[in-house]
Amino acid sequence: MTKLKLGPIADEKPVKLTVELPAAVHRDLVAYAEVLSRTTGQATSDPAKLIVPMIEHFMATDRAFVKARRSNAQPRTGTPAISG
């Protein structure tokens, strides 16, 4: 059995974003969707739904990004002041 980096796709409320992909990337995305569908048993009718989990996985496993994000995160304390 093939060990893919993606598992079942979560169904969440989307934010609309339009991107253009090179034809070769789209062909690979369609092929990935077919393999994922066979290995998970979950039909993937729209290969575009793979893009979000792929980007999430990429960012979560990019050590430099995770480190930079942690160092830039500022702790939230108290309640924001309301001026009026």
Backbone as a ProteinNet text record, in pm:
[ID]
protein_1_A
[PRIMARY]
MTKLKLGPIADEKPVKLTVELPAAVHRDLVAYAEVLSRTTGQATSDPAKLIVPMIEHFMATDRAFVKARRSNAQPRTGTPAISG
[TERTIARY]
83.6	0	88.4	46.5	121	102.2	209.9	204.9	210.8	94.6	88.8	102.9	141.5	155.7	22.1	-81.6	-214.2	-306.1	-398.8	-502	-636.1	-744.6	-877	-883.9	-962	-972.7	-1087.1	-1057.5	-1159.3	-1250.2	-1378	-1474.5	-1501.6	-1439.2	-1453.5	-1506.3	-1555.1	-1603.8	-1485.1	-1491	-1376.5	-1374.9	-1257.3	-1236.6	-1201.7	-1268.1	-1248.4	-1112.9	-1037.2	-906.8	-888.9	-845.5	-825.7	-676.8	-630.7	-490.1	-482.8	-374.7	-348.4	-235.6	-256.4	-154.7	-100.9	27.4	78.8	7.9	-8	-78.3	-15.9	115.8	183.5	148	137.8	101.2	-42.3	-130.8	-270.4	-279.5	-205.1	-205.3	-157.4	-52.9	-2.7	-105.7	-175.6	-278.7	-391.7	-434	-537.9	-489.6	-365.2	-309.7	-301.1	-259.1	-250.3	-388.8	-489.2	-626.7	-672.7	-637.5	-675.1	-608.8	-479.6	-407.7	-463.9	-488.1	-543.9	-680.4	-760.8	-894.3	-885.3	-791.6	-774.2	-722	-630.2	-568.3	-654.6	-737.5	-821	-962.3	-1003.2	-1140.4	-1237.9	-1185.9	-1267.3	-1260.1	-1373.8	-1375.6	-1336.2	-1243.5	-1200.9	-1245.7	-1366.4	-1423.2	-1358.1	-1304.7	-1243.9	-1099.1	-1004.6	-863	-820.4	-890.8	-856.2	-868.2	-949.8	-965.6	-839.4	-745.5	-619.3	-521.7	-541.7	-445.2	-429.3	-540.6	-533.2	-459.4	-497	-421.6	-274.5	-244.2	-104.5	-27.5	-87.9	-22.2	-8.7	-115.6	-109.2	4.1	14.1	119.4	256.7	269.3	396.4	440.3	348.6	384	410.9	335.1	353.5	486.7	540	664.9	785.8	766.1	876.9	935.6	1046.1	1104.7	1137.2	1188.8	1223.1	1097.2	988.6	863.2	807.8	805.6	753.3	834	966	1052.7	1027.5	1019.5	994.8	858	760.6	625.8	624.4	694.5	701.4	773.2	881.6	957.6	884.1	797.5	719.9	590.9	549.4	424.4	444.2	352.2	359.1	247	278.9	175.8	65.6	-57.3	-171.1	-207.8	-204.9	-240.4	-346.2	-438.7	-542.3	-640.5	-717.3	-820.2	-776.8	-800.4	-759.3	-830.9	-760.1	-818.1	-914.5	-1025.6	-1125	-1126.1	-1096	-1097.4	-1230.8	-1278.6	-1408.6	-1430.7
-117.6	0	124.3	225.4	350.2	433.5	489.9	576	720.1	786.2	925.1	1017.5	1140.9	1239	1297.1	1282	1332.4	1217.9	1249	1152.9	1207	1163.5	1212.8	1365.7	1427	1572	1620.9	1716.4	1774	1865.7	1865.8	1950.7	2073.1	2186.5	2309.8	2419.9	2526.7	2640.8	2706.5	2715.4	2767.1	2918.5	2968.5	3107.6	3102.3	3180.9	3177.9	3237.9	3163.8	3207.4	3152.1	3233.7	3190	3185.9	3072.7	3058.2	2991.9	3016.8	2949.5	2850.9	2728.5	2625.1	2589.3	2559.1	2504.9	2372.4	2342.2	2220.2	2095.7	2091.4	1974.2	1956.5	2068	2060.2	2011.2	2058.3	2012.8	1863.5	1815.6	1672	1591.2	1639.4	1570.3	1573.7	1683	1695.9	1596.9	1583	1486.4	1344.1	1314.2	1181.1	1153.9	1254.6	1239	1210.2	1282.6	1261.6	1118.6	1065.7	927.9	827.9	846.4	756.4	768.8	890.4	913.2	847.8	858.9	798.8	646.8	587.6	441.4	398.3	474.9	431.9	460.9	565.3	598.3	545.9	511.5	468.1	584.5	706.7	828.4	890	898	954.9	1102.1	1139.4	1278.4	1327.4	1384.9	1426	1552.7	1636.2	1761.6	1767.3	1746.2	1748.8	1880.7	1989.9	2119	2115.4	2023.8	2012.8	1960.3	1911.8	1863.1	1977.1	2090.4	2199.4	2249.5	2270.5	2322.1	2225.9	2096.6	2006.7	1996.1	2006.1	2000.5	2122.8	2240.2	2361.9	2357.3	2311.7	2299.9	2206.7	2092.1	1994.7	2054.6	2121.6	2183.9	2283.1	2371.3	2472.6	2410.3	2307.5	2243.6	2169.5	2126.5	2049.6	2130.9	2259	2346.9	2400.9	2344.8	2378.9	2527.3	2587.5	2729.7	2814.1	2778	2852.3	2836	2714.1	2688.8	2767.3	2766.1	2838.6	2989.4	3042.2	3185.3	3224.3	3141.3	3169.4	3172.8	3077.4	3074.3	3196.2	3236.8	3350.9	3482.2	3489	3609.6	3615	3504	3500.9	3577.6	3665.8	3742.7	3696.3	3672.6	3624.1	3727.5	3679	3767.1	3765.8	3881.2	3890.9	3996.2	3970.4	4069.3	4091.4	4195	4231.3	4357.2	4363.3	4483	4606.4	4718.4	4843.1	4900.2	4949.2	5010.2	5160	5236.7	5381.7	5437.4	5538.3	5586.2	5718.8
0	0	0	-72.8	-83.5	41.3	93.5	211.5	164.6	159.5	116.6	235.7	211.8	318.9	360.2	277.5	310.9	348.5	438.1	475.3	430.7	494.4	458.7	470	383.9	375.7	464.7	553.9	641.5	561	597.5	529.7	615.9	581.8	657.7	567.2	628.2	551	479.8	347.3	271.8	259	224.6	185.6	38	-43.2	-187.9	-225.6	-306.1	-353.3	-493.9	-585.3	-723	-752.7	-805.7	-844.2	-981.5	-1050.5	-1176.8	-1154.9	-1201.5	-1189.2	-1326.7	-1335.3	-1461.1	-1491	-1618.9	-1659.3	-1596.8	-1588.7	-1531.6	-1383.6	-1310.3	-1168.1	-1155.5	-1242.4	-1238.2	-1268.1	-1367.2	-1398.2	-1277.1	-1210.7	-1092.1	-979.3	-965.8	-863.3	-889.1	-1013.7	-1050.1	-1021.5	-1058.2	-1033	-883.1	-804.5	-659.5	-601.8	-651	-603.5	-631.3	-746.7	-781	-687.3	-660.6	-569.8	-428.6	-383.4	-249.9	-236.7	-338.5	-337.9	-323.5	-395.6	-386.7	-250.1	-192.7	-66.6	55.7	50.2	166.6	154.2	32.3	11.4	11.8	18.3	20.2	-119.2	-186.6	-320.7	-315.5	-400.6	-410.1	-546.7	-552.5	-679.9	-734.6	-646.7	-689.8	-642.3	-734	-694.5	-630.8	-657.7	-598.1	-446.3	-394.2	-248.8	-181.4	-258.8	-202.8	-173.8	-237.6	-228.2	-85.1	-15.6	122.1	214.1	218.2	306.9	269	140.5	98.5	149.7	137.9	186.8	338.4	407.8	554.1	596	529	561.5	533.5	421	385.3	492.6	533.2	633.3	769.7	806.1	936.7	946.2	832.1	834.3	790.8	762.2	726.8	857.7	898.3	1029.1	1042.3	936.6	943	962.1	895.1	909.7	1050.7	1101.4	1235.9	1339.3	1323.3	1417	1408.8	1288.4	1270	1323.9	1302.5	1352.2	1504.4	1566.4	1713.4	1768.2	1703.5	1754.2	1732.1	1633.2	1607	1686.8	1742.7	1819.3	1949	1977.9	2101.4	2192.9	2318.6	2410.6	2428.5	2431.6	2453.6	2600.3	2659.6	2801.6	2818.5	2907.2	2939.3	2826.7	2842.9	2746.6	2673.5	2542.2	2470.5	2524.8	2530.4	2581	2479.1	2526.3	2439.7	2469.5	2368	2390.2	2344	2410.2	2369.5	2415.6
[MASK]
++++++++++++++++++++++++++++++++++++++++++++++++++++++++++++++++++++++++++++++++++++

